[in-house]
Amino acid sequence: MAKLFATKPLSTIMAEATAEHEHSLKRCLGPVNLTTIGIGGIIGAGIFVLTGTAAAQFAGPAIVLSFIVAGIGCVFAGLCYAEFASMIPIAGSAYTYGYATMGELVAWIIGWALVLEYAFGAATVAVGWSGYVSSLLGYFGIKMPFNATPAVAFHLFGHTLSAHVDIFALTAIIVITTVLVVGVHESANFNSTAVMIKVSVVLMFIGIAMAYAFGHWNHMVVNWHPFIPKNNGHFGHFGLSGIMRGAGVVFFAYIGFDAVSTAAQEARNPQKDMPIGILGSLIICTVLYIIVSGLLTGLKPYTTLNVPAPVADGAAAIGEGWAIVLIDLGAIAGLASVMLVMLLGQSRVLYTMAHDGLFWKWAGKIHPRFRTPYITSIVVGSFAAFLAAFFSISFLGELVSLGTLLAFTIVCLGVWVMRRRQPGVKRPFRTPLVPLVPIGGMIVSVALMVSLDAPAWIGFGTWLIAGLIIYFTYSRKHSTVQRELAAKAERAAAGD
């Protein structure tokens, strides 16, 4: 039983992090690249899609409070991530942190949760991206010569099942996967350009919405009333429970900042730059989220916001037709960068797990020219494309939130455990107020997990069981840490 919780020595992790050879990842990212990777991952489906969904179905205008609650939890988790990322600058992110502090089984669970977070997250964003492409084409009256979401029938055990294949979402994942295979530097440049476009569009929306608000304040106040709609008798549907449910749903909007930590092994100066990238991107995006959600629920009644492109609808409500085009273009560019960050993070986590022997060897292969984990990128991209084509954004979003919140909970716990077990380890960045900050992060994360719906929990439980089957049938037998423990035991027995 003790072997299941064997930790990976910090000295081994640091040796892997500093290795430079043709089979290692290329160090080429600075603080600006890392911050834009964080912003690229954060500003996306949360602000352009899920804000409207969560306001209409769960929180009403109090979606602003939902973003604040989720943001507080992310600040706690972000501080813990920053300590680990500066101390252990390796691509595995929360998976590696868990391996160093709480052992192999916990690390596997985190790694498997991160697979869910990033692959399912990219799929969720691809569905949102498709909605904005359709919105833009519709604005110009363009009709495609094919149905973008054709129905497909499946025959299973004598029953006919139907699904809709989202061709736009499928195409988006394929293109982003190709960019990732070509190289991380090229991917970072693509992401930086997309970030500049979408941040400019978000700021433009804030500008025109605030200008409208100052001239039509009474209209805004009417839409904001009641600020916290009365609960309709069901948990999570408005009222205080609705605020928490809304926070759990929009928490998906914050997952990009932890993707910064997966690029630690490609950062030029990770000890200094990782905390800047993680915390800087988180603070910038939290402020923008709160402002946009407040303005959006003032422009239109919250009951009308459950649409594929709510921000564009908000601009349409105030008669700014030109802004609809820019918002659609900004959302298309912005959501593309989120897909890139999610898939980048996913491939780096599996790359690290493969090098630890916990995942199949193909996941750790590096392209000799591009220096990227190309096979992993292609496999994960194909899986995400399948998810994006067949599943709804609401189900995928809640499932991703569960995986993310579990990873956040364990990272927060890991900082506390590491401080007690190895207080003398060099920490270029130190999380303040330990254990209060880690405990706060765990409390908020668990509370948001509990607020999510039963189908998401069933899906997450099924995913976790599948992961444990892989661990006990493959990973445990091929683990480098387990092999080292067995070799050590053999040497000890021979010495006796």
Residue, then its C-alpha position, 0 to 999 in steps of 0.5 A: m500500500a505504501k508504494l502507491f504513495a511513493t513520492k518522486p524525489l525533488s532532486t530527480i525532478m530538478a535534474e529533468a527540469t534542467a536537462e538540455h538535449e535534442h529530446s528535451l523541450k525547447r526553452c524559448l518563452g519569456p514573461v510576456n509570452l507566459t502572461t499572454i499564454g495565461i490570458g490566452g487560456i483565460i479569456g475565451a469561452g467563459i467571457f464570450v459564451l458561459t457568462g450568458t449561460a450562467a446568468a440566464q440559468f443560475a445566477g441572474p445579474a448576480i453572475v458578477l458575484s459568481f465571478i468574484v467567488a470563482g476569482i477568489g478561489c483562483v487567487f488562492a490556487g494561483l498563489c500555490y501554483a506560483e510557488f510550485a512553478s518557480m520551485i519545480p519548473i517542469a512541464g507536468s504542472a499539478y501532476t508533478y507537484g502532486y508526485a513530489t508531495m503526496g505520491e504516485l497514486v495522487a499524482w496519477i489522479i491529478g494527471w488524469a484530471l488534467v487530461l479531462e481539464y485540457a482535452f475536454g476544455a479545448a472541446t468546450v471552447a471549440v463548440g463556443w468558437s463554432g457559435y461565433v463563426s455561425s453568428l458572423l456568417g449569419y450577420f453577413g447573410i452567408k449560407m454555407p453550401f453544407n449543414a455545419t451541424p448535420a445529424v448523424a444516427f447511430h444504431l446501438f443494441g437495437h436503438t437508434l441514437s442521433a447526434h449533431v456533428d459540429i463541423f466548424a468545431l471539428t475543423a478548429i481543433i484540427v488547425i490548432t493541433t497542426v500549429l502545435v505540432v510545428g513548434v512552441h515558439e510559433s504557437a506562442n506567437f500565434n497566441s500573442t497575436a490572438v490575445m491582442i485581438k481579443v483583449s482589444v475587442v473586450l476593451m471595445f465592448i466595455g467602452i461602448a457598453m459604459a458609454y451606453a450605460f451613462g446615457h441609459w442608466n435607468h434601462m440598466v438598473v431595470n435589467w439589474h433588478p432583482f440583482i439576486p433573483k429568487n430561488n425557484g425551488h431547485f438548488g442552484h437555480f438563482g438565489l444564493s445557491g445559484i450564485m455558487r452554481g454560477a461560480g462553479v460553471v464560470f470557473f471554467a473561464y479561469i482554467g487558463f492560468d494553470a496552463v502557464s505552469t505546463a510551459a515551465q520547462e519551456a520558460r527561459n527563466p522559470q523561477k522569476d517568470m512563472p509567478i509573473g505569468i500565472l498571477g499577472s494573467l489571473i489578475i488582469c482577466t478577473v477584473l475584465y470578467i467582473i466588468v463585462s458580466g456586470l455590463l452585459t446583464g445591464l444591457k439585456p435582461y438576464t433571461t435572454l442571455n442563454v445564446p451562443a454569442p451573448v456578448a455580440d447580442g449585447a452589442a446588438a441590443i444597443g444598436e451597435g451593428w459594427a461592434i457585432v462584427l468586431i466582437d465576433l472576430g475577436a471571439i473567433a481569434g480569442l477562442a482559437s488561442v484558448m484551444l491552443v493553450m488547452l491543447l498545449g497544456q494537455s500534451r505537456v502533461l502527458y509528455t511528463m507522465a510518459h517520461d515517468g513511465l505512467f503513460w505509454k512511451w509514444a506520449g513522450k516522443i519529441h519531434p526531431r525538428f520541431r522539438t514538440p511532443y508531436i504524437t501526443s498533440i495529434v492524439v489529444g487533438s483527435f480526441a478533442a475534435f471528437l468531443a467537440a463534434f458530438f457533445s454540448i458545451s454545458f455538459l463539457g464545461e461542468l465536467v472540465s470545471l470538476g477536473t480543474l477544481l480537483a487539481f486546484t484542491i490537491v495543489c493547494l494541499g501540496v503546498w501545505v504538505m511541502r512546507r511541513r515536510q521540506p521547509g528548507v527547499k529553496r522557494p524563489f516565490r513563496t505563497p503568503l499566509v500558509p496554511l491560510v491561503p491553501i486552506g482557503g483555496m481548498i474550501v472554495s474549490v470543494a464548495l464549487m465542486v459540490s455545487l455542480d450538477a449530477p450528470a457532471w459528477i457521473g461523467f467525472g466518476t466514470w472518467l476517474i474509474a477509467g483512469l484508475i484501470i489504466y493505472f493499475t493495469y499499466s502505469r504501476k507496472h512501468s513506473t520508474v519510481q516503482r522500479e527504483l523502489a524495487a531495485k533498492a529493495e533488492r539491493a537491501a535484501a542482497g546486502d542482508 
